[in-house]
Amino acid sequence: MKSILIVRLSAIGDVVMASPLIKAVRRRHPRAHLAWLVQPEVAELLSANPDLDEVIVWPRSRWYRFWKERRWLRLLKEIRDFRRMLREREFDMAVDVQGLLKSGVLGWLSGASERIGLGSKEGSSLLMTRVLPKPVSDRRIGSEYLHLARELGWESEPFQMEIARTDEDESFAREFIEREGLDDGYVVFAPFTTRPQKHWVEERWAELAKLLYRQWDMPTVILGGPGDRELFRHLTERFATPVYGMVGESTLRQSAAVIGNAKLLVGVDTGMTHMGIAVDTPTVALFGATCPYLDPGIAAAQVIYKHYDCSPCRRRPTCAGKFPCMTAITAQEVAVMAEEVLSS
């Protein structure tokens, strides 16, 4: 193979979980040109990785704007120019690990003679030369990507997630720690996500912070994106222990550096939580409406998951907003699990 394209456009957690593919490809094809096609909001998770030759950014929002404005000729020109750019790379293989129509179309536009789809749906299988089904019973983190690597003969052991950071990213974290006086340690909370059925009960975050502060004397750092600022203000009104907000104040790689220096991370099914496992920070993940994995792959990480007949419901909850799968998780239970991962 002279040139290989990985297509995983989003989201944060999915890109993190797919990241072991980079080294798996590089070990099998050390001289190949390796590129990853991604959306702009998560591109920086890959841009510092020395094993990637190129990160190609799909200008999704611009294309969608032209579509909504019915600027068909401009959109057609954008697609044509993007296709030309991809084909200049002369990809031998395009691997669509997202398996959606949009990712399949982009893989097809690359002109690669071999196009591999992972669990392709929405008609994208018609654009592939080969489709690999996702494993259905393997509950390890990133199991579908490990399955893909093995099927394609890539050297998959060890298969470890990676978020490459720069010296500037690490300096940002150190400066934050020194500025806030957190040298003795802190716990990171990752409470924000895109769907309400994945959220934990608000008041229990404050209760958990109190338990951890009493037991470990660790203040809380809360991470999130710019859109989470109002939720952060509302959430921390309940806190009676020291809490520091980094919501919308750091890039993804800077957030990874802050997480990497933490003693513990507790989070729901959101990208920041998966980042904790990727940077080997002791992690407790709280899952309910979704359950992306039960085996985090490292001893210093555990999943709390309450299974109901309706779970995981993913995007279609049937409980009228009661979300018992999440309300059943108590702060005391999380604190006990935190002690377990901290002592592992």
C-alpha positions, 0 to 999 in steps of 0.5 A, a space after each residue: 500500500 502506497 497511500 491509505 485513507 481512514 474516514 471517521 468524521 466525528 465525534 470526539 469519543 468515536 475518533 478517540 476510540 478509533 485512534 489505535 488504527 493509526 499505529 496498527 496501519 503504520 506498523 503494517 505499512 510503515 512507508 505508506 502515506 496515511 491520511 485521516 478524513 475528519 470534520 473540523 471540530 475534532 481535527 485537532 485530536 489527530 493533528 499532532 499525531 506523528 504517525 499520521 502524514 495528513 489530516 484532511 478536513 471536510 468542510 461540512 458546515 460550508 457544504 451544508 450552508 450552500 445546500 440550504 441556500 440552494 447555491 447548487 453551482 457553488 456546492 458542485 464546485 466545492 465537491 469537485 475541488 474536494 474530489 480533485 484534492 483527494 484523488 491527487 493523493 492516489 489512495 490505494 485504500 479508503 477505510 470508512 469506519 463510520 459507516 454512514 452515507 456521508 462518510 461512504 460518499 467521501 470515501 468513494 470520492 477519494 477514488 481508492 480502488 479498494 474501499 472498505 466499509 465497517 458496518 456500512 448502512 444508509 446505502 453506503 455499502 453500495 459505494 464499498 468494494 467490501 463491507 465488514 460487519 461490526 462485532 455484536 458481542 464484544 464489549 471492549 472499548 473500540 472493539 469494532 475497530 480492533 475487529 477491522 484491524 484484524 480482518 485487514 491484517 494490520 498489526 493490532 497488538 497493542 491496540 491502545 487509544 492515543 491523543 497526541 499532545 504538543 509541548 504547548 498543550 502540556 504547558 497549558 495544563 501545568 499553568 492552569 494547575 499552578 495558577 489554581 493551586 491544584 498541585 496536590 491533585 484534582 478530580 475531573 468531572 465530564 457531566 455534559 453531553 448532547 442528549 438528556 438521556 445520557 445525563 446523570 442527576 444534577 444534584 448528585 454531581 455536587 454530592 459526589 464532589 463532597 464525598 471525594 473531597 472529604 475522602 481524598 481532599 481533591 477539588 473538582 475541575 469540570 470540563 466541557 465545550 463552549 455550549 455547556 457554559 450555562 449548564 455549568 453555571 447551573 450545575 455548580 450552584 449546588 456545589 459546597 466544595 471547591 470547583 474550577 471550571 474549564 468549560 469552553 476555556 480549552 481546546 480538545 488537546 488542552 483538555 486531554 492534557 488537563 485530564 492526563 494530569 488529574 488523579 481521577 475522572 468521572 463522566 457520562 458517555 461523552 468524549 471527555 470520558 473516553 479521553 480519560 481512558 485514552 490518557 490512562 487517567 483512572 476513570 469511572 464512566 456512567 452509562 445508561 441510555 447508551 453503553 458503548 463498552 463495558 470493558 474499558 481495557 485498562 484496570 484503572 477504569 470501570 463502567 457503572 451500567 444499570 441494565 433495564 429491559 428498555 436499555 440501551 435505548 440510545 436515541 429513543 427513550 421510552 421512559 417519559 423522561 424518567 431515565 431510571 438507568 441513570 437515576 439508579 446510580 448513586 453518588 455513594 456507588 460512584 465514590 466506592 468505584 472511584 476508590 477502587 480505580 484509584 487503588 488499582 
